[in-house]
């Protein structure tokens, strides 16, 4: 009984708690209405008829900035023509001639612990007046036979610096280059590889006048090629070239391949892969996708083998372009011959 009395004494009715809470909370006064006209100095509120619009990025630019399909087609054709300019042997030959003609016993200093390579690192003037600055690391072989392989050319060059002879003839390097061409001794099919990575410049003489190293090209490119007098040509390109004096100044090749039917192509009329071209006026890149075989012997859906590719600007499809691929089949032995 005592416990029951104690529990009853400690229990507070709900309505009593509610009354106490109401007494504890301060009364809330309603805010007086605000006269908008008085607060704004009797000036009417500004009215905005137009709602803000969503920001839209016009990827394709205005109509007058977009290259026409004809201009893209012509730029592609001229780019294919120009790809046959970049003979890497022009650079390696010019470099070796200037290096060997100007050297003496002490200038430049050659490190002999790289067997098979000509490696110099110096800043000097030789007895005959040639100036060497920086370093060069290279080798070059005359045509030779090794087992069943006959190499017609093979050379490697890496360097950062310059060589200038006493007349001012100069070669400048900033990068690396490699090339070779070979065939089997019992076969007439030639195979080759070339890579360009960086810048090379020539000036001051007629040794390499009119060649690609006299112009302002920059290359980061790899090429493979096959040539057979009876079967035809095959060429792949991967990488980029800048410095074209065209309506487009740069080109990027991705999985680009073209070959003759005699070497297994299912579509000689059209390359496979893509080429992107840059418009220097706007900075826009135009990508052209081709439907040819991605490699020699690759399959192609026959209706797609029409010699034309689809041009794109960003996500906008512009239409078809049909460039002239004939330059890519106009060489023998090496693409630059």
C-alpha positions in Angstrom: 0.0 0.0 0.0 2.8 2.4 0.9 4.4 1.9 -2.6 1.1 2.6 -4.4 0.7 5.9 -2.4 4.3 6.9 -3.3 3.8 6.2 -7.1 0.6 8.2 -7.1 2.3 11.1 -5.5 5.1 11.2 -8.1 2.8 11.1 -11.1 1.7 14.4 -12.8 -1.5 14.5 -14.9 -0.8 15.3 -18.6 -3.1 18.3 -18.6 -1.1 19.7 -15.7 2.2 19.4 -17.7 0.6 21.0 -20.7 -0.6 23.9 -18.6 2.9 24.4 -17.1 4.5 24.4 -20.6 2.1 27.0 -21.8 3.0 29.2 -18.8 6.7 28.7 -19.5 6.6 29.6 -23.2 6.6 33.4 -23.9 3.7 34.7 -25.9 4.5 35.1 -29.7 3.6 38.5 -31.1 2.4 38.7 -34.7 4.7 40.8 -36.9 3.2 44.0 -38.2 2.5 44.0 -41.9 5.3 45.8 -44.0 4.3 48.3 -46.6 6.5 47.4 -49.6 6.0 50.8 -51.2 7.1 52.7 -48.1 10.1 50.4 -47.7 11.3 50.9 -51.3 11.0 54.6 -51.1 7.7 54.6 -52.9 9.5 53.2 -56.0 7.7 50.4 -57.9 9.4 47.0 -57.8 11.4 46.1 -60.9 9.6 43.7 -63.2 11.6 41.0 -65.0 9.8 39.7 -68.0 12.5 37.2 -69.1 13.3 34.3 -67.0 17.0 33.2 -66.9 17.8 30.6 -69.6 19.9 27.5 -69.3 23.5 27.9 -70.4 24.1 26.2 -73.7 27.6 25.4 -75.0 27.5 25.7 -78.8 30.1 23.0 -79.6 29.8 23.5 -83.3 30.1 27.2 -83.2 28.2 29.5 -85.6 27.5 28.4 -89.1 30.1 30.8 -90.6 32.8 29.2 -88.4 32.3 25.6 -89.5 34.4 24.3 -92.3 32.5 23.1 -95.3 32.6 19.4 -96.3 34.5 20.4 -99.4 37.1 22.2 -97.3 37.5 19.1 -95.0 37.8 16.8 -98.0 40.5 19.0 -99.6 42.4 19.3 -96.4 42.4 15.5 -96.0 43.7 14.9 -99.5 46.5 17.5 -99.0 47.3 16.0 -95.6 47.7 12.5 -97.3 50.0 14.1 -99.9 52.1 15.7 -97.2 52.6 12.5 -95.2 55.1 11.4 -97.9 57.4 14.3 -97.1 58.6 13.1 -93.7 61.5 10.9 -94.7 63.4 10.1 -91.5 66.5 9.2 -93.4 66.8 12.9 -94.5 67.3 13.9 -90.9 69.7 11.0 -89.9 71.8 11.6 -93.1 72.0 15.3 -92.6 72.9 15.0 -88.9 75.7 12.4 -89.6 77.2 14.4 -92.3 77.4 17.6 -90.3 78.6 15.7 -87.2 81.4 13.9 -89.0 82.6 16.8 -91.2 83.1 19.1 -88.2 84.6 16.9 -85.5 88.2 16.7 -84.4 90.1 14.6 -81.9 88.7 16.5 -78.9 85.5 18.2 -80.0 82.9 16.9 -79.4 83.8 14.5 -76.6 82.6 11.0 -77.5 81.8 8.5 -74.8 83.0 5.1 -76.0 81.3 2.9 -73.4 78.1 2.7 -75.5 79.1 0.0 -77.9 77.6 0.5 -81.4 76.4 4.0 -80.7 77.9 7.4 -81.4 77.3 9.4 -78.2 78.7 12.9 -77.7 77.9 15.4 -74.9 79.7 18.7 -75.2 79.8 22.4 -75.7 82.7 23.2 -77.9 84.2 24.5 -81.2 86.3 22.2 -83.2 89.5 23.0 -85.1 87.6 23.5 -88.3 85.1 25.9 -86.7 82.1 23.6 -86.1 80.1 24.3 -83.0 78.6 21.5 -81.0 76.1 22.1 -78.2 74.1 19.6 -76.2 74.3 15.9 -76.9 73.6 13.4 -79.6 73.1 9.6 -79.3 72.8 7.7 -82.5 73.8 4.8 -84.8 73.5 4.3 -88.6 74.1 1.2 -90.6 74.9 0.9 -94.2 72.9 -1.8 -96.1 73.7 -5.2 -94.7 72.6 -8.8 -94.5 71.9 -10.6 -91.3 70.8 -14.3 -91.6 67.7 -14.3 -93.9 67.2 -10.6 -93.6 68.6 -7.8 -95.8 68.4 -4.3 -94.3 68.4 -1.5 -96.8 68.4 1.2 -94.1 68.5 1.3 -90.3 69.3 4.3 -88.1 68.4 5.7 -84.7 69.0 9.3 -83.5 68.2 11.0 -80.2 69.4 14.4 -79.3 68.9 17.7 -77.6 71.1 20.4 -79.0 72.7 21.6 -82.2 75.6 21.3 -84.7 76.6 24.4 -86.7 79.5 24.3 -89.2 81.7 27.3 -89.9 79.4 28.5 -92.8 76.4 28.6 -90.5 74.7 25.4 -91.7 72.8 24.1 -88.7 70.8 21.1 -87.6 68.9 21.4 -84.3 67.4 18.4 -82.4 64.8 18.0 -79.7 63.6 14.4 -79.7 64.2 10.9 -81.2 63.8 9.2 -84.5 64.1 5.6 -85.7 63.7 3.9 -89.0 64.4 0.7 -90.9 63.5 -1.2 -94.1 64.2 -4.8 -94.8 63.2 -7.8 -96.8 63.8 -11.5 -96.6 66.7 -12.6 -98.8 64.5 -15.1 -100.6 61.5 -12.7 -101.1 60.9 -9.4 -102.8 58.4 -8.0 -100.3 59.8 -5.0 -98.3 58.7 -4.2 -94.7 59.5 -1.1 -92.8 59.0 0.9 -89.6 59.5 4.6 -88.8 58.9 6.8 -85.7 59.2 10.5 -85.1 59.0 12.0 -81.6 59.9 15.7 -81.4 61.3 18.6 -83.5 64.1 18.8 -85.9 65.2 21.9 -87.8 67.7 22.6 -90.6 68.9 25.9 -91.8 71.8 27.8 -93.5 72.6 25.6 -96.5 71.4 23.6 -99.4 72.2 20.1 -98.1 68.5 19.6 -96.9 67.0 22.5 -98.7 63.3 22.1 -99.5 62.9 19.1 -97.2 60.6 18.7 -94.2 63.3 19.5 -91.6 63.6 23.0 -93.1 60.0 23.7 -92.1 58.3 24.0 -88.7 56.8 20.5 -88.4 56.4 18.7 -85.1 55.7 15.0 -85.2 54.7 12.3 -82.7 54.1 9.6 -85.2 54.6 5.9 -85.9 54.3 4.4 -89.4 54.6 0.8 -90.6 54.6 -0.1 -94.3 54.8 -3.0 -96.7 55.5 -2.9 -100.5 55.6 -5.6 -103.1 56.0 -4.8 -106.8 53.4 -7.4 -107.7 51.0 -7.2 -104.7 50.9 -3.5 -103.9 51.1 -1.4 -100.8 50.2 -1.3 -97.1 50.5 1.7 -94.8 49.5 2.3 -91.1 49.8 5.6 -89.3 49.3 6.3 -85.6 50.0 9.7 -83.9 50.0 13.4 -84.7 51.6 16.0 -87.0 51.5 19.8 -86.6 52.8 22.6 -88.7 50.8 22.1 -92.0 50.4 25.3 -94.0 46.9 24.3 -95.0 43.4 25.3 -94.0 44.0 22.8 -91.2 47.3 22.9 -89.4 47.4 19.6 -87.5 46.3 16.0 -88.0 45.9 13.1 -85.6 45.8 9.6 -87.0 44.1 6.9 -85.0 44.2 3.2 -86.1 44.7 4.5 -89.6 45.4 1.7 -92.1 45.1 1.3 -95.9 46.4 -1.5 -98.1 46.0 -3.0 -101.6 43.8 -6.0 -102.4 46.9 -7.9 -103.3 48.1 -7.7 -99.7 44.7 -8.9 -98.3 42.6 -5.8 -98.1 38.9 -6.2 -98.4 38.6 -2.5 -99.2 41.4 -0.9 -101.2 39.2 2.1 -102.0 39.1 3.3 -98.4 41.2 3.5 -95.3 40.2 2.2 -91.9 40.4 4.2 -88.7 40.1 8.0 -88.3 41.8 11.3 -89.0 41.2 14.4 -87.0 42.0 17.8 -88.4 42.4 21.1 -86.5 41.1 24.4 -87.8 43.7 27.1 -86.6 41.1 29.9 -87.0 38.7 28.5 -84.4 40.7 25.7 -82.6 38.0 23.2 -83.6 38.8 19.6 -84.4 37.1 17.8 -87.2 37.1 14.0 -87.0 36.6 11.8 -90.1 35.7 8.2 -89.5 36.5 5.7 -92.3 34.9 2.3 -92.8 37.8 0.4 -94.4 39.7 -2.5 -92.9 41.5 -1.6 -89.6 44.3 -3.9 -90.7 45.5 -5.9 -93.7 43.1 -8.8 -94.1 40.4 -7.3 -91.9 36.7 -7.7 -92.9 34.6 -4.8 -94.3 30.9 -4.7 -94.8 30.8 -4.3 -98.7 28.3 -1.3 -98.8 30.7 0.6 -96.5 33.6 0.4 -98.9 32.7 3.5 -100.8 35.8 5.6 -100.4 34.1 8.1 -98.1 34.2 8.8 -94.5 31.8 10.6 -92.1 32.9 14.0 -90.8 32.1 15.1 -87.2 32.5 18.3 -85.3 32.1 17.3 -81.6 28.8 15.5 -81.4 27.5 17.0 -84.6 27.5 14.8 -87.7 28.4 17.0 -90.7 28.1 14.5 -93.6 30.3 12.5 -95.9 33.7 13.4 -97.4 35.5 11.5 -100.1 39.2 12.4 -100.1 41.7 11.2 -102.7 43.8 8.3 -101.2 46.0 7.8 -104.3 49.1 9.5 -102.7 49.2 6.7 -100.1 49.7 4.2 -103.0 52.1 6.3 -105.1 55.4 5.1 -103.6 57.8 2.2 -104.1 60.1 0.4 -101.6 59.6 3.1 -98.9 56.8 5.7 -98.6 59.2 8.5 -99.1 60.9 7.2 -102.3 
